[in-house]
């Protein structure tokens, strides 16, 4: 079949302001197996330009596909754009099948099928095998009811088949790298870059996380095979930067160490960036030199908050002492640390914000990313937040960079001032500015200066957006009234066939 994969442009400031763009890994993961099954697959990446909806539709129509598959890593904030593009494709090409996959449609399949007649089928959960089986059913004329992991209309009403089984062996499916021109994608200040994924899932039960239940269990690729793929992309396509999309790549100490050793053995001079937990950094203190030798230049550490009571509330695990120690350990190895600090878990006061700033200064991370909690309906946190007022009804702004939940003791404008002040103070402190001016490694100097340039542009755009465009204000609606009943009981998107391998321990 002729299949078009479409990555719509994301409306978030973080996507629009930087000059760099990364390839849509999720669509490439689906595209590789479809190519291997003999389908003719193309990718249209609307991030470049960005493309207008009319331009996307025209490009799709040029190739006369039998099916168009939409997917987006932006989840809920990307959904309105996907919906608009899918509607326009259906109007231009009425006979073309439209398939939609990703985190948001996995959980909002009922609403999407009921309200958006232009969407024919939703792929729920991991897409590699489910999408293969879907297109096999299309070709053979088989009933879609026999394919697990789908949602579609039956007798005019939304219907879902049983959840698809968890993908146990991630190496069974290859990434369709041939779908992209590597020369178009860059990150880290113009360096050729891709997004990769060593593992999926996370063993920690953070209540606010919109990804944990989608992937369910932590699994990893073969460390040696994955390192070879990094080396091949570097030597064959000139890729310099590898951005790890894993929720928690270091969850299994043995597998993680094996990966670092395998990358070192490949002898490639690359830049690796990713996210991890402070606990894992502290746990691996005896081989952090391997992190550095493999090429890691920065880790985003999900500190989430500097208040112990809040960390217990959201079941984050770990603690503030581990966060501080992890940052110090990374600095000893000249690996940059980016600390996330999330506002909105509880009703902050000015005193809480001041205390949070002082604690962040004590942590002394190299970089800071201040975010706002977003109440995804399929997470346990949604139940805690469902009676709070919504101050941002525009779903395209549910991107963690816009306030969604109202505060009992603070109007939106004051919380915004606090968040912007925290970011500015953290990045303009004398210690931070000294690091901007000098570092013994040229690559680290480049990374610091690039982040300051991009961060300044994003910060200014966010201020302008809040003042003139965002419409962040009291809506009079509570979360539950605005966005529906909680569905934490459906958080696990995939079916687990056996549970004997679910536990993560030191041997993993």
Secondary structure, DSSP 8 states (H G I E B T S, - for coil): -EEEEEE----SHHHHSSS-----HHHHHHHHHHHHTT-EEEEEETTTTT--HHHHHHHHHHHT-SEEEEE-TTTHHHHHHHHHHHHHHHHH-TTSEEEEESHHHHHSHHHHHHH-TT--EEE-S--HHHHHHHHHHHHHT--GGGSTTEEEEETTEEEE----B----GGGS---GGGS-GGG-EETTTEEEEEE-SEE--S---TT-SSHHHH-S-EE--HHHHHHHHHHHHHHH---EEEE--S-TTSSHHHHHHHHHHHHHHT---EEEEEE-HHHHHHTGGGHHHHHHHTEEEEEEEEE-S-HHHHHHTT--S-HHHHHHHHHHHHHTT-EEEEEEEE-SS---HHHHHHHHHHHHHHT-SEEEEEE----TTSHHHHHHTTSBBS---GGG-SSSS--B-BTTB-HHHHHHHHHHHHHHHHHSHHHHHHHH--SSHHHHHHHHHHHHHHHHHHHHHHHHHHHT------S-BHHHHH----GGG---SB-S--TT----TT-
